[in-house]
Amino acid sequence: MLKIFLSIATITSLTILYKASPNRKIFVYFCISMVIVFLIAGLISRTHQPQKPLNESERYAIQNQQKIFTDWYTNYQKNIDELDRNWQSYHHIIENFKIDNIDEDELHERLEKLESEVRIKQVNIYTLKPPEGISDSCSTLINEMLRKTQRYIDAQTQTISLTRSAVEEEGFLKAKHDDQVHMLQNIIIRESPTGLFTANELSAILNYFTLPEDFSNNKK
């Protein structure tokens, strides 16, 4: 069950990366790297020495940890979905201006509103922390996921803020439409987050929760 859960989480992370990446070659190279990493991990797991069976108490402790993490991750993923929606809204605003569906005033109004919403979300992201009752090993991995998420929302917020500031400048308002679009695209290329890479942490957590019997089943 946890493998399926984390597999879905990995796919979701890759989808966010694909949408956020300004250069699709970076996304392709990252996917190739991930395939190589998982192939190496698979080879290592096949040579993994069998672990001794867990007693009932140890098994219950791991299963309880799984539930704690799954509950936490469900809430975490909701936050990631909101980040994705905000980022899509940002690109939708820019695209609408690019094709002349909105003017400078409407562009500024929408960016200002989105920036306010994103800053609230940024504060919320910084309040996230590992769940109580989780092991120290998992807590360390979760903290790394949260640090990456904080850097990601920081980059989102800065990109939106710089775009809104650029729209307020006299040079932007007096420029031709094509030049305005070029200014905005430069900000996107320069400031956009490259992606939210948490696959390594999720994979490590999956390995932590894998029972000895699961290793045996994977080898059959």
SULTA-V506090 format. One record per residue. N is the residue number from 1. RES is the residue in three letters. BURIAL is 1 if it has 9 or more other C-alpha atoms within 8 Angstrom, else 0. D_FIRST is the distance of its C-alpha to the first C-alpha in whole Angstrom. Layout:
n->N res->RES burial->BURIAL d_first->D_FIRST
n->N res->RES burial->BURIAL d_first->D_FIRST
This chain:
n->1 res->MET burial->0 d_first->0
n->2 res->LEU burial->0 d_first->4
n->3 res->LYS burial->0 d_first->5
n->4 res->ILE burial->0 d_first->5
n->5 res->PHE burial->0 d_first->6
n->6 res->LEU burial->1 d_first->9
n->7 res->SER burial->0 d_first->10
n->8 res->ILE burial->0 d_first->11
n->9 res->ALA burial->1 d_first->13
n->10 res->THR burial->1 d_first->14
n->11 res->ILE burial->0 d_first->16
n->12 res->THR burial->0 d_first->17
n->13 res->SER burial->1 d_first->19
n->14 res->LEU burial->0 d_first->20
n->15 res->THR burial->0 d_first->21
n->16 res->ILE burial->1 d_first->23
n->17 res->LEU burial->1 d_first->25
n->18 res->TYR burial->1 d_first->26
n->19 res->LYS burial->0 d_first->28
n->20 res->ALA burial->1 d_first->29
n->21 res->SER burial->1 d_first->30
n->22 res->PRO burial->0 d_first->34
n->23 res->ASN burial->0 d_first->34
n->24 res->ARG burial->0 d_first->32
n->25 res->LYS burial->0 d_first->33
n->26 res->ILE burial->0 d_first->31
n->27 res->PHE burial->1 d_first->28
n->28 res->VAL burial->0 d_first->29
n->29 res->TYR burial->0 d_first->29
n->30 res->PHE burial->0 d_first->26
n->31 res->CYS burial->0 d_first->24
n->32 res->ILE burial->0 d_first->26
n->33 res->SER burial->0 d_first->26
n->34 res->MET burial->0 d_first->22
n->35 res->VAL burial->0 d_first->22
n->36 res->ILE burial->0 d_first->24
n->37 res->VAL burial->0 d_first->22
n->38 res->PHE burial->0 d_first->19
n->39 res->LEU burial->0 d_first->21
n->40 res->ILE burial->0 d_first->23
n->41 res->ALA burial->0 d_first->20
n->42 res->GLY burial->0 d_first->19
n->43 res->LEU burial->0 d_first->22
n->44 res->ILE burial->0 d_first->22
n->45 res->SER burial->0 d_first->19
n->46 res->ARG burial->0 d_first->21
n->47 res->THR burial->0 d_first->24
n->48 res->HIS burial->0 d_first->22
n->49 res->GLN burial->0 d_first->24
n->50 res->PRO burial->0 d_first->22
n->51 res->GLN burial->0 d_first->21
n->52 res->LYS burial->0 d_first->22
n->53 res->PRO burial->0 d_first->20
n->54 res->LEU burial->1 d_first->19
n->55 res->ASN burial->0 d_first->21
n->56 res->GLU burial->0 d_first->19
n->57 res->SER burial->0 d_first->20
n->58 res->GLU burial->0 d_first->19
n->59 res->ARG burial->1 d_first->15
n->60 res->TYR burial->0 d_first->16
n->61 res->ALA burial->0 d_first->17
n->62 res->ILE burial->1 d_first->14
n->63 res->GLN burial->1 d_first->11
n->64 res->ASN burial->0 d_first->14
n->65 res->GLN burial->1 d_first->14
n->66 res->GLN burial->1 d_first->10
n->67 res->LYS burial->0 d_first->11
n->68 res->ILE burial->1 d_first->14
n->69 res->PHE burial->1 d_first->13
n->70 res->THR burial->1 d_first->10
n->71 res->ASP burial->0 d_first->13
n->72 res->TRP burial->1 d_first->15
n->73 res->TYR burial->0 d_first->14
n->74 res->THR burial->0 d_first->14
n->75 res->ASN burial->0 d_first->17
n->76 res->TYR burial->0 d_first->18
n->77 res->GLN burial->1 d_first->17
n->78 res->LYS burial->0 d_first->19
n->79 res->ASN burial->1 d_first->22
n->80 res->ILE burial->0 d_first->21
n->81 res->ASP burial->0 d_first->21
n->82 res->GLU burial->0 d_first->25
n->83 res->LEU burial->1 d_first->26
n->84 res->ASP burial->1 d_first->25
n->85 res->ARG burial->0 d_first->27
n->86 res->ASN burial->1 d_first->30
n->87 res->TRP burial->1 d_first->30
n->88 res->GLN burial->0 d_first->30
n->89 res->SER burial->1 d_first->33
n->90 res->TYR burial->1 d_first->35
n->91 res->HIS burial->0 d_first->35
n->92 res->HIS burial->0 d_first->36
n->93 res->ILE burial->1 d_first->39
n->94 res->ILE burial->1 d_first->40
n->95 res->GLU burial->0 d_first->40
n->96 res->ASN burial->1 d_first->42
n->97 res->PHE burial->1 d_first->45
n->98 res->LYS burial->1 d_first->45
n->99 res->ILE burial->0 d_first->46
n->100 res->ASP burial->0 d_first->48
n->101 res->ASN burial->0 d_first->46
n->102 res->ILE burial->1 d_first->47
n->103 res->ASP burial->0 d_first->50
n->104 res->GLU burial->1 d_first->50
n->105 res->ASP burial->0 d_first->50
n->106 res->GLU burial->0 d_first->47
n->107 res->LEU burial->1 d_first->45
n->108 res->HIS burial->1 d_first->46
n->109 res->GLU burial->0 d_first->45
n->110 res->ARG burial->1 d_first->42
n->111 res->LEU burial->1 d_first->41
n->112 res->GLU burial->1 d_first->42
n->113 res->LYS burial->0 d_first->40
n->114 res->LEU burial->1 d_first->37
n->115 res->GLU burial->1 d_first->38
n->116 res->SER burial->0 d_first->38
n->117 res->GLU burial->0 d_first->35
n->118 res->VAL burial->1 d_first->33
n->119 res->ARG burial->1 d_first->35
n->120 res->ILE burial->0 d_first->34
n->121 res->LYS burial->1 d_first->30
n->122 res->GLN burial->1 d_first->31
n->123 res->VAL burial->0 d_first->32
n->124 res->ASN burial->0 d_first->29
n->125 res->ILE burial->1 d_first->27
n->126 res->TYR burial->0 d_first->29
n->127 res->THR burial->0 d_first->28
n->128 res->LEU burial->0 d_first->25
n->129 res->LYS burial->0 d_first->24
n->130 res->PRO burial->1 d_first->21
n->131 res->PRO burial->1 d_first->20
n->132 res->GLU burial->0 d_first->22
n->133 res->GLY burial->0 d_first->21
n->134 res->ILE burial->1 d_first->19
n->135 res->SER burial->0 d_first->20
n->136 res->ASP burial->0 d_first->23
n->137 res->SER burial->0 d_first->21
n->138 res->CYS burial->1 d_first->18
n->139 res->SER burial->1 d_first->21
n->140 res->THR burial->0 d_first->23
n->141 res->LEU burial->1 d_first->20
n->142 res->ILE burial->1 d_first->19
n->143 res->ASN burial->1 d_first->23
n->144 res->GLU burial->1 d_first->24
n->145 res->MET burial->1 d_first->21
n->146 res->LEU burial->1 d_first->23
n->147 res->ARG burial->0 d_first->27
n->148 res->LYS burial->1 d_first->26
n->149 res->THR burial->1 d_first->25
n->150 res->GLN burial->1 d_first->28
n->151 res->ARG burial->0 d_first->30
n->152 res->TYR burial->1 d_first->28
n->153 res->ILE burial->1 d_first->30
n->154 res->ASP burial->1 d_first->33
n->155 res->ALA burial->1 d_first->34
n->156 res->GLN burial->1 d_first->33
n->157 res->THR burial->1 d_first->35
n->158 res->GLN burial->1 d_first->38
n->159 res->THR burial->1 d_first->38
n->160 res->ILE burial->1 d_first->38
n->161 res->SER burial->1 d_first->41
n->162 res->LEU burial->1 d_first->43
n->163 res->THR burial->1 d_first->43
n->164 res->ARG burial->1 d_first->44
n->165 res->SER burial->0 d_first->47
n->166 res->ALA burial->1 d_first->48
n->167 res->VAL burial->1 d_first->48
n->168 res->GLU burial->1 d_first->51
n->169 res->GLU burial->0 d_first->53
n->170 res->GLU burial->0 d_first->56
n->171 res->GLY burial->0 d_first->56
n->172 res->PHE burial->1 d_first->53
n->173 res->LEU burial->1 d_first->54
n->174 res->LYS burial->0 d_first->57
n->175 res->ALA burial->0 d_first->56
n->176 res->LYS burial->0 d_first->55
n->177 res->HIS burial->0 d_first->52
n->178 res->ASP burial->0 d_first->51
n->179 res->ASP burial->0 d_first->52
n->180 res->GLN burial->1 d_first->50
n->181 res->VAL burial->1 d_first->47
n->182 res->HIS burial->0 d_first->47
n->183 res->MET burial->1 d_first->47
n->184 res->LEU burial->1 d_first->44
n->185 res->GLN burial->0 d_first->42
n->186 res->ASN burial->0 d_first->44
n->187 res->ILE burial->1 d_first->42
n->188 res->ILE burial->1 d_first->39
n->189 res->ILE burial->0 d_first->39
n->190 res->ARG burial->0 d_first->40
n->191 res->GLU burial->1 d_first->38
n->192 res->SER burial->1 d_first->35
n->193 res->PRO burial->1 d_first->31
n->194 res->THR burial->0 d_first->30
n->195 res->GLY burial->1 d_first->27
n->196 res->LEU burial->1 d_first->24
n->197 res->PHE burial->0 d_first->22
n->198 res->THR burial->1 d_first->19
n->199 res->ALA burial->0 d_first->17
n->200 res->ASN burial->0 d_first->19
n->201 res->GLU burial->1 d_first->18
n->202 res->LEU burial->1 d_first->14
n->203 res->SER burial->1 d_first->14
n->204 res->ALA burial->1 d_first->16
n->205 res->ILE burial->1 d_first->14
n->206 res->LEU burial->1 d_first->11
n->207 res->ASN burial->0 d_first->13
n->208 res->TYR burial->0 d_first->14
n->209 res->PHE burial->1 d_first->11
n->210 res->THR burial->0 d_first->11
n->211 res->LEU burial->0 d_first->12
n->212 res->PRO burial->1 d_first->16
n->213 res->GLU burial->0 d_first->14
n->214 res->ASP burial->0 d_first->12
n->215 res->PHE burial->1 d_first->15
n->216 res->SER burial->1 d_first->17
n->217 res->ASN burial->0 d_first->14
n->218 res->ASN burial->0 d_first->14
n->219 res->LYS burial->0 d_first->18
n->220 res->LYS burial->0 d_first->18
